[in-house]
């Protein structure tokens, strides 16, 4: 589970959220701030979705065709089997 939580996507989303929180304390809420928060939410959702797809693929479960790990299912499954053996 540690490899998922410490992935670059999650770390990037976390640091982006911290930056947005700091800027929210200092300035007023404008439409640009709203777009920044929306963008951060989308980035976080994509990072979590990638983690879910990777985990499902490594367990041999089907993943969507538009997933970034599509086509790497066998490799992920082999890595999982090696770790458990």
HELIX and SHEET records of a PDB file:
HELIX    1   1 UNK A    2  UNK A    5  1                                   4    
HELIX    2   2 UNK A    8  UNK A   26  1                                  19    
HELIX    3   3 UNK A   31  UNK A   58  1                                  28    
HELIX    4   4 UNK A   73  UNK A   84  1                                  12    
END                                                                             
